[in-house]
Amino acid sequence: MGTTHQPKLGFWIIAIIALIWNAMGVMAYLGQVYITEEAMQAMTPQQQELFSNTPAWATGLFALSVFSGILGSLLLLLKKNWSVPLFLLSLISATIKMGHSFFMTNAAKVFGTTDGIIFPIIIIVIALFLYLYSKSCQKKGWLK
């Protein structure tokens, strides 16, 4: 009827940007997990303490968020329905991880307003957008 099963140019642009965004997330995660001694020494003592006291479950949520996000992005590019639950998983895990940072640590004080508050909010907003966008694509019949 009025619904086309072929995505428009905007779909491809968003899917590629989502892939790049989530690839940067994977790189950030790997940089945190495999941090060098030199990188640790470049941090302030407060940042080192916060970093060292991050619980394993929070690091696990970070991994879950970025890897489900990049897989969701790849599947979105392939126009697959599985992108929707993967983006939902990314959103939920990122929200819980950021909730830990906001409410159970002094990350905002240690890293400042931009890195401690604004950037985590941007991460959650983008994760929410990608989930809602993938659901919209699914409803339009662009995903199989």
Protein Blocks (a to p, Z undefined) as FASTA:
>chain_A
ZZcfbdcfklmmmmmmmmmmmmmmmmmmmmmmmccfklmmmpcfklmmmmmmpcfklmmm
mmmmmmmmmmmmmmmmnopaklmmmmmmmmmmmmmmmmmmmmmccklmmnommlmmmmmm
mmmmmmmmmmmmmmmmmmnopaZZ
